[in-house]
Amino acid sequence: MNAATTASLARRALSLGTANAIDYGLQFLLPVVLTRTLDPHSFGQYRLLWLAVSTLMLVTPMCMAPSLYYFLPRSDRATQRIYVNQTLVFLVGAGIVSAWAVSAWDPFIPRSLADVASGHGAVVPAFALAWIFASTLDVLPTAEERVGWQARAIVGLSALRAVALSAVAVATHDLYAVLWALLGVTLVKAGLLLWYVASHHGIGGPVARRDTFAAQMRQAAPFALSGALHGVRQQADQWIAAALFSVAMFASFSIATVLAPLVQIFRQSVNNVFLPAMSRLQSTGDVKGMLGLNNRANAMVALLAYPLLAFAFVFAAPMISLVYTRAYLDAVPVLRIYSVGLVAFVVELTSILFVLKQGPFAARVNGLVLLYSVPLSWYCATRWGLQGAAMGSVAAIYGERLLSLSRIARLTNTSVARLQNWTTLAGILAAAAMAAAASGAALAGFDLAPFARLAAGGVLMAAIYVPALFLTGQRHELLDFFSALRSRGAA
């Protein structure tokens, strides 16, 4: 792939990344309002509902929407319409199953979640159904390479959600009212999805076709299983915390997981833009080009994610105090443990396994690491409290990466040492660690309020990080990043 095409992909990735960063920022700030307007028990119930719906998102949609990244770039217009239609129909069914799973009619619902469902009536299952159906909008425009449209939709819906939920929370101080506002925003998203489909594909049949549905299921099902195992592995520690500790303590634990979505935003923004191009390269036999795109994508993510992880590790206490109040300081050691695990999470390999059709292998790997991560989290939680519950997830991240790297190396006849630019990744990580450590040390002797400490730390880290990148030999990565920013601005 030529440099111009790669630069174009980088600009689109930055555009989507900017939108996702705004989304993350708004949803990161939303708990600032909720923790001050809802009591800890109600806020814990709000987080528990999101955990339940997030877990269902891993299972019931069966990876049908993400499979569009594979099929749409390879299909003509008529066939694209069939893939879109059958995805929407499938997700309606997935939403109905999910609605039942979080309702009072489910005899297997966990006790803590049953309290949420029974206490808030129809709004809980209705939200689950609407959210899962509307999730197609998070994938479809990017799969069709309408990145600008996707970016605008992300920002607009995120702003609507943050403003609506905050306004209702301030006005009512009532979780029930907040949940109705959340359902209303989700219905707006579902309506926008239907408008998009009608505008770009039309509303009409055929709804599905046996051969295309079978092909989509064959592609999606292994990755659905793998993704479910991977996601359950990531969320198992939260379910363990919910089972072993009070709802209020679970709220503190769930707050500490805020770093994972942040890194996922960077990963998703970059890889969702690169993935259609990777799929085309693999279909033509250009494995080297496909690996090169993945390598470039991971370096871009590391340049942004590593300094944020390092900053969160050093300044965890003032961050939690400022955003969530001192009532949630139990989250600080958990946040630091997760930041160590997310260093490896930056190295994204799922996209390579996806285009190589290695879904069954990915499922086996995630099943294997799940077998040891859950018992490890449970044991550590009973021994060391909240922070112990996070240790299984961290061990699982590193184990899964090692196994996946070995598999990809064999399939592509490429040594593990050459699959990624490890020197670049290590240099970026070292620069981030130096900048964060120096910033923390410089402020250690000052008695500052949380906001002042974070603001001063952020300024110092930004000032130190750039020269630190030069010291660790990553000058070219920084210059390439600024070049992409200039090109995007010019575009």
Disulfide bonds with the S-S distance in Angstrom:
none
